[in-house]
Amino acid sequence: MVQGKMNVEIPVVSTGWTASDLWNTIKVRWSVRRMNYTVAPGLYAVGAPGTESHVFVTANFKLTFDLVRRELAGMNAWLLVLDTRGINVWCAAGKGTFSTDELILRIEKTGLSGRISHRKVIVPQLGAVGISAHEVKARCGYSVIYGPVRATDIPAYVASGLKASPEMRKVNFSMWDRMKLIPVELANGKHYLWLVPALFLILSGINRHGYSVDLAYKNGLRSVLVLYIAYLVGCGLTPALLPWVPFRRFALKGLLTGMITSLILMYFGLLGNNVTEIVSWFLMIGAVSSFTAMNFTGTSTFTSLSGVQKEMKTALPAQITMAGLGVILWIISKFIGS
Amino acid sequence: MNGLVYLKNVVTLELDAEKCTGCRMCLIVCPHEVFGIADRKAVILQRDLCMECGACEKNCPEGAISVRSGVGCAAGIINGILRGTEPSCDCGSSGTCC
């Protein structure tokens, strides 16, 4: 990635991606070592920048850094990387690490002013959540120019003389955008992803005569399969189909897809053959799908704090009740079933 | 925004037209085209599209905009409830989050 050094300690970065850049990007998308995928904060050079070259500001999450440097191909520019502790621009701005203070500090620390004759920095638009342009101007004399939301629009933005079209200023959330985020959603369950199924597997052996390993195996595997399907529907399928699933509340979207899934699983006999168990599964699948779909609010690009608080006020107690009641009924069904 | 609209009438965004000088900064930073310009002053066109990110408030030189900004994230709100703090997606160094 680093090709060499300029006169005084400025790393020159390439704009190409190596196979390992791509492989690491895929791993990070699957949540593998996502929290320490960083580059050193500071000033980088792309090409052979001079005193008139543009300065692009970005975060030190390497995924972000790679996306930006790739778009600077063929340009001579400066890349000022803020210390966001490996978090992307938008989230870091929300957390307060991609901030006015950090920008001013990084401008001073890197001696940027000695390398350029202008006093302008191009900040990605979503950085505006953490940076106050007029405050930066007042405190260190630099003008903050807000560039496009997406790094892929940088070439067009530069070509048009630093003019962002309305399209470049808008956050989208396309099917492909959502699909890219699903792996991280799936990994969110962490140790619950094997702990809960393991518990169900063991408990499946219970019956009115005592305990049967045979039954644990036969009904347990079926239960585990059903649980994984409910999880996949809530945090995979529902986000993918987000705009087409009715309701505005994410918890209701997840509840609906969970209920439809339950019906399909019932049809194929995967929910067992006694009514108590079937009802228990409707409750548990509904709770899992609703809760995991609700968690996608944090990943989505259009939900507000006030809105999520409003929907959680009723959704969370309902999900807890459904899950609790479901588990109780499921255990009871072991004693009345065949 | 093809079906991606969240709840109606919940957003805390306020704009004080008296203070506004029409600098258009809010139009630039808003990721959801919430603002427009009428009579050389900013106006809120699509309140329900606001996600309360707070970029407009932070970048309004006149202090004409106020919004209770924060993370529209269920996990973050649960975090806040468990720790007795404000909703925060800051899961520290151990957790995986945005």
Interface residues (C-beta under 8 A of the other chain):
Chain A: S31 R34 M35 I87 N88 C91 A93 G94 K95 Q125 L126 A128 V129 G130 I131 S132 A133 H134 Y146 V149 A164 P166 R169 K170 V171 F173 V184 A187 N188 K190 L242 P243 W244 R248 R249 F250 M294 N295 T297 G298 T299 S300 T301 F302 T303 S304 L305 S306 G307 V308 Q309 K310 E311 M312 L316
Chain B: M1 N2 G3 L4 V5 Y6 L7 K8 V10 V11 T12 M25 I28 V29 C30 P31 H32 E33 L49 C50 M51 E52 C53 G54 A55 K58 N59 P61 R68 S69 G70 V71 G72 C73 A74 A75 G76 I77 I78 P87 S88 C89 D90 S93 G95 T96 C97 C98
